[in-house]
Amino acid sequence: MTRPTSLLALTRRSLTPRSSPSPRILRTGTLLHQHQPQSQIHTTTAAITSKTTTKPRSTPQTPRSHARTYHSEHHPSQPHEYTNSQTTILSAALHHVPTHGFTRNALTLGARDAGFLDVSVQLLPRGEFDLILFWLASRRGLLRSKVESDGLLAGSGSVLSVDEKIQVLLMERLRLNVEVREQWQDALAVMSLGENIPMALSELHALADDIMNLAGDQSVDASWYSKRMAVAAVYAASDFVMTRDTSAGLRDTEEFVARRWADARALGDKLTGVRECLGFMGSTAVGLGRSWGLKI
């Protein structure tokens, strides 16, 4: 009976699994905690984690650019950004404005001339207003070209003062609208719509700023603002007068510009103090809005 007993013992030993490595090593997150005091748990776990986990290298983060709080959300920083296709269509459509006005029909004809399908006018989200804005921006470019390339302010031979240069520039800009004079009142009506006013005023401010810079104004005090407001107000009022002027060479409009600018300069010379300056700018803004058809 001794041999069967030893055979049974051998069988039991062969069926017994080999001793596995210590659970301290394989199951650190569970069994190891059962054999360690509480004070050593966090130290051991941190040491193992630092060996097995690669900590990503910290990179400095660029601070996000914050929106300029001193600008309205309706104030576009760059109002006239167009793609090549949009510019091509709008440029071709300008040739049809004297006949068809600032209409969708002019945009469609411009798209055809540029080799686009009629449906391509949908590339212009503001439709007819985009055509008006493009006209205004292109006329500003022509005005700068007349001064910088054609010598507009040097043609008279005499040295002009800043005020005289401003009047010359105002009249020259108004003459650039003569070819669309019959359609311009409709364009003013479109610009006076509530959703179009911010961009229309932005374009008017850009024109006033161009005129003051081309005239050589070097103001660095509060008059920098009041002069540009005065130029914008005089131009807006004269723009409406020009649409009804039937005199030769816009003589009536030129006299109107001279009177309005003289009044603005005389009033500006008498302004003293911040309160008077702000009051003048406020009244000018109201007059400007009324000139553009707003019910103020």
TIMI-237419 format. One record per residue (C-alpha): residue number from 1; residue in one letter; x, y, z. Coordinates in steps of 0.02 Angstrom, whole numbers. Example, Ala and Ser with C-alpha at 12.3 -4.5 7.8 and 13.67 -1.06 7.14 Angstrom:
(site 1 a (615 -225 390))
(site 2 s (684 -53 357))
***
This chain:
(site 1 m (0 0 0))
(site 2 t (150 114 11))
(site 3 r (170 133 -180))
(site 4 p (-10 186 -216))
(site 5 t (4 315 -80))
(site 6 s (161 392 -154))
(site 7 l (81 389 -329))
(site 8 l (-70 485 -263))
(site 9 a (43 611 -180))
(site 10 l (140 633 -341))
(site 11 t (-20 660 -439))
(site 12 r (-78 792 -316))
(site 13 r (89 882 -327))
(site 14 s (83 883 -519))
(site 15 l (-92 957 -518))
(site 16 t (-45 1095 -396))
(site 17 p (-3 1255 -496))
(site 18 r (168 1329 -479))
(site 19 s (186 1471 -360))
(site 20 s (156 1633 -452))
(site 21 p (259 1787 -423))
(site 22 s (217 1892 -276))
(site 23 p (53 1986 -293))
(site 24 r (147 2136 -229))
(site 25 i (224 2156 -402))
(site 26 l (83 2105 -520))
(site 27 r (-66 2184 -437))
(site 28 t (1 2340 -361))
(site 29 g (-162 2432 -370))
(site 30 t (-255 2301 -265))
(site 31 l (-165 2171 -162))
(site 32 l (-15 2277 -122))
(site 33 h (-125 2390 -19))
(site 34 q (-177 2244 88))
(site 35 h (1 2219 153))
(site 36 q (54 2400 172))
(site 37 p (10 2521 308))
(site 38 q (-98 2667 257))
(site 39 s (46 2790 274))
(site 40 q (147 2703 136))
(site 41 i (9 2676 7))
(site 42 h (21 2846 -77))
(site 43 t (211 2845 -79))
(site 44 t (223 2674 -162))
(site 45 t (88 2710 -291))
(site 46 a (167 2876 -339))
(site 47 a (337 2794 -361))
(site 48 i (268 2659 -477))
(site 49 t (165 2784 -576))
(site 50 s (317 2895 -605))
(site 51 k (411 2745 -679))
(site 52 t (272 2680 -792))
(site 53 t (188 2840 -850))
(site 54 t (275 2968 -960))
(site 55 k (219 3141 -909))
(site 56 p (190 3253 -1059))
(site 57 r (305 3402 -1074))
(site 58 s (218 3561 -1025))
(site 59 t (211 3690 -1163))
(site 60 p (172 3873 -1135))
(site 61 q (-1 3920 -1196))
(site 62 t (-25 4074 -1301))
(site 63 p (-156 4185 -1222))
(site 64 r (-313 4202 -1324))
(site 65 s (-341 4368 -1407))
(site 66 h (-483 4461 -1326))
(site 67 a (-612 4556 -1424))
(site 68 r (-589 4742 -1415))
(site 69 t (-722 4799 -1295))
(site 70 y (-718 4977 -1358))
(site 71 h (-790 4924 -1526))
(site 72 s (-970 4879 -1554))
(site 73 e (-1005 4702 -1613))
(site 74 h (-1086 4783 -1765))
(site 75 h (-927 4880 -1806))
(site 76 p (-831 4781 -1936))
(site 77 s (-642 4795 -1928))
(site 78 q (-625 4762 -2115))
(site 79 p (-792 4798 -2199))
(site 80 h (-744 4761 -2380))
(site 81 e (-657 4594 -2394))
(site 82 y (-704 4504 -2554))
(site 83 t (-642 4346 -2637))
(site 84 n (-573 4349 -2814))
(site 85 s (-738 4286 -2884))
(site 86 q (-838 4417 -2790))
(site 87 t (-721 4557 -2844))
(site 88 t (-733 4501 -3025))
(site 89 i (-923 4499 -3023))
(site 90 l (-937 4667 -2934))
(site 91 s (-810 4751 -3048))
(site 92 a (-906 4693 -3201))
(site 93 a (-1073 4743 -3124))
(site 94 l (-1015 4924 -3099))
(site 95 h (-1023 4951 -3287))
(site 96 h (-1210 4914 -3283))
(site 97 v (-1251 5028 -3136))
(site 98 p (-1278 5187 -3239))
(site 99 t (-1412 5096 -3340))
(site 100 h (-1487 4970 -3218))
(site 101 g (-1446 5051 -3051))
(site 102 f (-1386 4962 -2896))
(site 103 t (-1499 4812 -2927))
(site 104 r (-1490 4625 -2936))
(site 105 n (-1509 4640 -3124))
(site 106 a (-1344 4735 -3132))
(site 107 l (-1261 4598 -3028))
(site 108 t (-1329 4463 -3143))
(site 109 l (-1267 4553 -3299))
(site 110 g (-1098 4576 -3217))
(site 111 a (-1088 4391 -3176))
(site 112 r (-1125 4348 -3357))
(site 113 d (-994 4470 -3421))
(site 114 a (-866 4391 -3304))
(site 115 g (-908 4216 -3368))
(site 116 f (-1007 4158 -3216))
(site 117 l (-1180 4080 -3208))
(site 118 d (-1326 4188 -3154))
(site 119 v (-1338 4092 -2991))
(site 120 s (-1163 4155 -2946))
(site 121 v (-1238 4316 -2877))
(site 122 q (-1277 4213 -2722))
(site 123 l (-1092 4229 -2682))
(site 124 l (-1135 4405 -2624))
(site 125 p (-1231 4384 -2459))
(site 126 r (-1286 4566 -2450))
(site 127 g (-1340 4575 -2632))
(site 128 e (-1369 4752 -2695))
(site 129 f (-1290 4827 -2539))
(site 130 d (-1126 4740 -2581))
(site 131 l (-1132 4826 -2749))
(site 132 i (-1157 4995 -2664))
(site 133 l (-1014 4965 -2543))
(site 134 f (-902 4912 -2685))
(site 135 w (-946 5071 -2780))
(site 136 l (-904 5179 -2629))
(site 137 a (-739 5091 -2597))
(site 138 s (-688 5099 -2781))
(site 139 r (-727 5286 -2789))
(site 140 r (-618 5315 -2637))
(site 141 g (-479 5225 -2727))
(site 142 l (-503 5334 -2881))
(site 143 l (-497 5491 -2773))
(site 144 r (-331 5438 -2697))
(site 145 s (-264 5398 -2871))
(site 146 k (-312 5570 -2935))
(site 147 v (-214 5650 -2794))
(site 148 e (-62 5536 -2789))
(site 149 s (-44 5500 -2976))
(site 150 d (-136 5637 -3070))
(site 151 g (-86 5784 -2960))
(site 152 l (-262 5841 -2922))
(site 153 l (-210 5961 -2784))
(site 154 a (-59 6028 -2880))
(site 155 g (-148 6071 -3041))
(site 156 s (-193 6250 -2995))
(site 157 g (-12 6302 -2977))
(site 158 s (-41 6394 -2814))
(site 159 v (-14 6325 -2640))
(site 160 l (-182 6277 -2567))
(site 161 s (-224 6281 -2383))
(site 162 v (-291 6128 -2295))
(site 163 d (-469 6198 -2299))
(site 164 e (-456 6232 -2486))
(site 165 k (-390 6058 -2518))
(site 166 i (-535 5984 -2420))
(site 167 q (-662 6076 -2527))
(site 168 v (-573 6022 -2687))
(site 169 l (-574 5840 -2628))
(site 170 l (-757 5848 -2577))
(site 171 m (-809 5914 -2747))
(site 172 e (-701 5789 -2840))
(site 173 r (-778 5645 -2742))
(site 174 l (-952 5711 -2779))
(site 175 r (-913 5721 -2965))
(site 176 l (-870 5537 -2963))
(site 177 n (-1054 5504 -2926))
(site 178 v (-1120 5606 -3074))
(site 179 e (-1135 5456 -3189))
(site 180 v (-1251 5369 -3065))
(site 181 r (-1342 5526 -3008))
(site 182 e (-1512 5461 -3062))
(site 183 q (-1489 5299 -2964))
(site 184 w (-1402 5373 -2813))
(site 185 q (-1558 5418 -2714))
(site 186 d (-1609 5235 -2718))
(site 187 a (-1435 5189 -2656))
(site 188 l (-1451 5314 -2512))
(site 189 a (-1618 5233 -2467))
(site 190 v (-1536 5061 -2459))
(site 191 m (-1395 5128 -2351))
(site 192 s (-1520 5204 -2229))
(site 193 l (-1595 5034 -2186))
(site 194 g (-1561 4983 -2006))
(site 195 e (-1453 4832 -2043))
(site 196 n (-1348 4931 -2169))
(site 197 i (-1316 5088 -2067))
(site 198 p (-1159 5027 -1973))
(site 199 m (-1064 4982 -2131))
(site 200 a (-1127 5136 -2224))
(site 201 l (-1065 5249 -2084))
(site 202 s (-901 5153 -2079))
(site 203 e (-876 5188 -2263))
(site 204 l (-920 5371 -2238))
(site 205 h (-793 5383 -2096))
(site 206 a (-661 5302 -2208))
(site 207 l (-696 5434 -2342))
(site 208 a (-682 5577 -2217))
(site 209 d (-519 5505 -2151))
(site 210 d (-449 5489 -2328))
(site 211 i (-496 5668 -2369))
(site 212 m (-414 5737 -2212))
(site 213 n (-255 5636 -2242))
(site 214 l (-245 5684 -2426))
(site 215 a (-271 5866 -2378))
(site 216 g (-121 5857 -2261))
(site 217 d (-212 5882 -2097))
(site 218 q (-96 5851 -1949))
(site 219 s (-212 5880 -1802))
(site 220 v (-168 5785 -1644))
(site 221 d (-298 5856 -1524))
(site 222 a (-486 5840 -1510))
(site 223 s (-506 5931 -1675))
(site 224 w (-446 5772 -1760))
(site 225 y (-617 5698 -1724))
(site 226 s (-722 5854 -1749))
(site 227 k (-644 5891 -1920))
(site 228 r (-682 5717 -1983))
(site 229 m (-858 5727 -1918))
(site 230 a (-878 5894 -2005))
(site 231 v (-810 5825 -2170))
(site 232 a (-929 5676 -2158))
(site 233 a (-1078 5788 -2121))
(site 234 v (-1039 5909 -2263))
(site 235 y (-1013 5768 -2385))
(site 236 a (-1173 5677 -2337))
(site 237 a (-1277 5835 -2355))
(site 238 s (-1192 5884 -2519))
(site 239 d (-1214 5707 -2587))
(site 240 f (-1402 5726 -2575))
(site 241 v (-1397 5902 -2651))
(site 242 m (-1294 5837 -2797))
(site 243 t (-1432 5715 -2847))
(site 244 r (-1547 5865 -2881))
(site 245 d (-1418 5984 -2953))
(site 246 t (-1451 6027 -3135))
(site 247 s (-1326 6171 -3148))
(site 248 a (-1177 6164 -3265))
(site 249 g (-1026 6080 -3186))
(site 250 l (-1118 6057 -3020))
(site 251 r (-1099 6242 -2984))
(site 252 d (-1241 6244 -2858))
(site 253 t (-1169 6096 -2766))
(site 254 e (-998 6177 -2760))
(site 255 e (-1070 6335 -2684))
(site 256 f (-1166 6229 -2559))
(site 257 v (-1006 6138 -2508))
(site 258 a (-914 6304 -2486))
(site 259 r (-1052 6374 -2374))
(site 260 r (-1069 6218 -2268))
(site 261 w (-883 6199 -2243))
(site 262 a (-863 6382 -2197))
(site 263 d (-1002 6363 -2068))
(site 264 a (-923 6206 -1998))
(site 265 r (-751 6288 -1984))
(site 266 a (-823 6447 -1905))
(site 267 l (-916 6343 -1777))
(site 268 g (-763 6235 -1745))
(site 269 d (-655 6387 -1710))
(site 270 k (-776 6446 -1577))
(site 271 l (-789 6281 -1486))
(site 272 t (-703 6281 -1317))
(site 273 g (-697 6144 -1188))
(site 274 v (-745 5962 -1193))
(site 275 r (-931 5993 -1167))
(site 276 e (-947 6106 -1318))
(site 277 c (-846 5988 -1425))
(site 278 l (-953 5838 -1378))
(site 279 g (-1111 5939 -1407))
(site 280 f (-1052 5988 -1580))
(site 281 m (-1008 5809 -1624))
(site 282 g (-1178 5749 -1562))
(site 283 s (-1275 5878 -1662))
(site 284 t (-1168 5838 -1814))
(site 285 a (-1209 5654 -1796))
(site 286 v (-1395 5693 -1788))
(site 287 g (-1383 5802 -1942))
(site 288 l (-1284 5667 -2030))
(site 289 g (-1417 5537 -1992))
(site 290 r (-1555 5652 -2056))
(site 291 s (-1458 5684 -2214))
(site 292 w (-1452 5498 -2244))
(site 293 g (-1640 5481 -2224))
(site 294 l (-1652 5428 -2041))
(site 295 k (-1802 5490 -1943))
(site 296 i (-1712 5573 -1797))
***
